[in-house]
Amino acid sequence: MPKTITNATVIGQRVLNATTKLIEVYAPEIAKTAVPGQFVNVQVCKNTAPLLRRPFGVAGVNADNGTFIMIYRIIGEATHILAEVCSGDKLSIVGPLGHGFAMEAERPLLVGGGLGLAPLLYLAEGFCAQNKPIEILMGGRSEEELFWTDLYEDICQNIHITTDDGSCGVQGTVIALLPQLLDSGKYDCVYVCGPVPMMKAVAEVAAEKNIKCQVSLEKYMACGLGACYASVHRHLVFGFSEIACHMRRCVPGGNVDCLPRRTSPADGERIRRNRKHYDHPRS
């Protein structure tokens, strides 16, 4: 997948809630190649601090206009600077990066929490373009965080909601509702993005129900190109908890199929003997 470094032009920004903004930029080189699940690395200013670029998931693309959108929460120095940029300003952006989702499902269920709902928005649009029925399960701490419903309501057939405080939808995390949804037999694949504990729990429930699951791994990184090994995730190999390898979030493989493979005792012994082959960073 081609990557480019471009000076993108800011089209504008929109306030989504007190701490979250949507920014649209003109970058045709990225817009024409980005696929759902990929991200970009943004230099928020030309000063030496903050030094490193910041990764943001691609939340939507208009290839005809050469633009794409990102959604971010204002939480640190870099995002406070980004929140002040205006129409016409330039941003140095590297992308598209990462692997993207495999859009093989005929009846997808999207599951997201927090800013994990940003890249899922582009995925939902992709399934919608294929005329596939889309449903989403979204979780938040309170109703105030679920401004996302306004972004998804024209794309998804059904929006299922959970909140920690019960102010909207079912009280609890997405796991409070997920088993019931999967038991309906309506879905052939789960796509999930959000906090790591949530993604882990969703993948486990999907495995119990024998339904495929893809997770989008997110982590802070230095380069976004796979050279720095800063965005490394440890994951299981062949379903054995004692055998693990490492994956870089920013190179192909960043979105992972989590349906475990069944293995025999002989497979396990063979892997244990060759553990040194697996227990080091791999792309």
ChimeraX attribute file (.defattr): number of C-alpha atoms within 10 A of each C-alpha:
attribute: neighborCount
match mode: 1-to-1
recipient: residues
	/A:1	12
	/A:2	10
	/A:3	16
	/A:4	13
	/A:5	16
	/A:6	18
	/A:7	17
	/A:8	22
	/A:9	18
	/A:10	20
	/A:11	17
	/A:12	16
	/A:13	20
	/A:14	12
	/A:15	12
	/A:16	18
	/A:17	14
	/A:18	10
	/A:19	13
	/A:20	18
	/A:21	18
	/A:22	18
	/A:23	21
	/A:24	22
	/A:25	25
	/A:26	24
	/A:27	23
	/A:28	19
	/A:29	19
	/A:30	27
	/A:31	23
	/A:32	17
	/A:33	15
	/A:34	26
	/A:35	25
	/A:36	24
	/A:37	28
	/A:38	27
	/A:39	25
	/A:40	24
	/A:41	24
	/A:42	23
	/A:43	20
	/A:44	25
	/A:45	18
	/A:46	11
	/A:47	8
	/A:48	7
	/A:49	10
	/A:50	14
	/A:51	13
	/A:52	16
	/A:53	21
	/A:54	19
	/A:55	25
	/A:56	20
	/A:57	27
	/A:58	28
	/A:59	28
	/A:60	25
	/A:61	25
	/A:62	14
	/A:63	17
	/A:64	9
	/A:65	12
	/A:66	15
	/A:67	22
	/A:68	23
	/A:69	24
	/A:70	21
	/A:71	23
	/A:72	20
	/A:73	17
	/A:74	15
	/A:75	10
	/A:76	8
	/A:77	11
	/A:78	19
	/A:79	16
	/A:80	14
	/A:81	13
	/A:82	19
	/A:83	20
	/A:84	9
	/A:85	17
	/A:86	14
	/A:87	13
	/A:88	13
	/A:89	13
	/A:90	20
	/A:91	21
	/A:92	17
	/A:93	22
	/A:94	23
	/A:95	26
	/A:96	28
	/A:97	29
	/A:98	28
	/A:99	22
	/A:100	22
	/A:101	21
	/A:102	15
	/A:103	15
	/A:104	10
	/A:105	15
	/A:106	15
	/A:107	17
	/A:108	23
	/A:109	26
	/A:110	26
	/A:111	27
	/A:112	26
	/A:113	25
	/A:114	17
	/A:115	18
	/A:116	22
	/A:117	26
	/A:118	26
	/A:119	28
	/A:120	29
	/A:121	24
	/A:122	22
	/A:123	26
	/A:124	25
	/A:125	20
	/A:126	18
	/A:127	21
	/A:128	16
	/A:129	10
	/A:130	11
	/A:131	10
	/A:132	16
	/A:133	17
	/A:134	21
	/A:135	21
	/A:136	27
	/A:137	21
	/A:138	25
	/A:139	31
	/A:140	25
	/A:141	19
	/A:142	16
	/A:143	17
	/A:144	13
	/A:145	18
	/A:146	21
	/A:147	13
	/A:148	20
	/A:149	15
	/A:150	10
	/A:151	14
	/A:152	19
	/A:153	12
	/A:154	11
	/A:155	20
	/A:156	21
	/A:157	13
	/A:158	15
	/A:159	16
	/A:160	18
	/A:161	23
	/A:162	27
	/A:163	23
	/A:164	17
	/A:165	15
	/A:166	16
	/A:167	14
	/A:168	17
	/A:169	18
	/A:170	17
	/A:171	19
	/A:172	17
	/A:173	20
	/A:174	25
	/A:175	16
	/A:176	13
	/A:177	18
	/A:178	18
	/A:179	15
	/A:180	10
	/A:181	14
	/A:182	19
	/A:183	10
	/A:184	8
	/A:185	11
	/A:186	12
	/A:187	20
	/A:188	16
	/A:189	23
	/A:190	23
	/A:191	28
	/A:192	29
	/A:193	26
	/A:194	24
	/A:195	16
	/A:196	14
	/A:197	9
	/A:198	19
	/A:199	24
	/A:200	15
	/A:201	13
	/A:202	26
	/A:203	24
	/A:204	16
	/A:205	17
	/A:206	21
	/A:207	16
	/A:208	12
	/A:209	14
	/A:210	14
	/A:211	17
	/A:212	19
	/A:213	25
	/A:214	23
	/A:215	23
	/A:216	25
	/A:217	25
	/A:218	23
	/A:219	14
	/A:220	15
	/A:221	21
	/A:222	17
	/A:223	18
	/A:224	27
	/A:225	19
	/A:226	20
	/A:227	12
	/A:228	12
	/A:229	20
	/A:230	16
	/A:231	23
	/A:232	23
	/A:233	18
	/A:234	15
	/A:235	16
	/A:236	15
	/A:237	17
	/A:238	15
	/A:239	16
	/A:240	16
	/A:241	9
	/A:242	11
	/A:243	19
	/A:244	21
	/A:245	19
	/A:246	19
	/A:247	23
	/A:248	27
	/A:249	28
	/A:250	32
	/A:251	20
	/A:252	17
	/A:253	18
	/A:254	25
	/A:255	24
	/A:256	20
	/A:257	18
	/A:258	21
	/A:259	19
	/A:260	18
	/A:261	10
	/A:262	9
	/A:263	11
	/A:264	8
	/A:265	8
	/A:266	9
	/A:267	11
	/A:268	16
	/A:269	11
	/A:270	11
	/A:271	18
	/A:272	15
	/A:273	9
	/A:274	12
	/A:275	15
	/A:276	12
	/A:277	13
	/A:278	16
	/A:279	14
	/A:280	12
	/A:281	15
	/A:282	15
	/A:283	15
